[in-house]
Amino acid sequence: MDDTILETVKRMLGIANETTEFDIDIRTNINAAFFALHQIGVGPDTPFNIDEDTMWDEFDTQVPKSMVLDYLYLKTKLIFDPPQSSNVMEAYKDRLSELEFRMSVTVDNGNGVITG
């Protein structure tokens, strides 16, 4: 991925890169999501935090980056721009739970292969 982590999540949220008014809010939510990932064993040994210039290759992880991106997007979306529909909210929460489970299994296996 050639974009910064912030740029990628902003694009997924439907926010133009030139729009910077919400960057601190979005970065705070991304960093909270990275801390949650750290607590389940995903990523480096110390909690990972981003700034506006942090690139994807700076986040070292044993799980696919696509799963991390999906997780960061959903965690940020739920706080920054929550859906109005309770059904959509539940679907997002279910997806987050699934991602957490699959990433923790990957970390526990130590080989990046999800079993079961």
C-alpha positions, 0 to 999 in steps of 0.5 A, a space after each residue: 500500500 502506497 498511502 499512509 494509514 490515515 489516508 487509506 482509512 479516510 478514503 474508506 470513510 469517504 473523506 477526501 484526503 484534502 479534508 483535514 478538519 477531522 484528522 485528529 479525531 480519525 487518528 485518535 480512533 485509529 490509534 485506539 484500534 491499534 491498541 485493541 489489536 496490540 491487546 490481542 497480540 497483533 502487531 509489534 511488541 509495543 503499542 503502535 501509534 500513527 501520525 499523519 505520515 505513518 506508512 503501512 510498511 511501518 506496521 509489522 504484523 503476522 496477520 494479513 494487512 487487509 484484515 488490519 485495514 478492515 478492522 481499523 476502518 470498522 472500529 473508526 467508523 463505529 466511533 467517528 460515523 456510526 450507522 443509523 441502522 441498528 442492523 448495520 451496527 450489529 453487522 459491523 460489530 459481528 464483523 469486528 468480532 470475527 476479525 478479532 477472533 481470526 487475527 488472534 487465532 493467526 497469532 496463536 498459531 504463530 504461522 499466519 495460517 488460520 485453522 478451524 
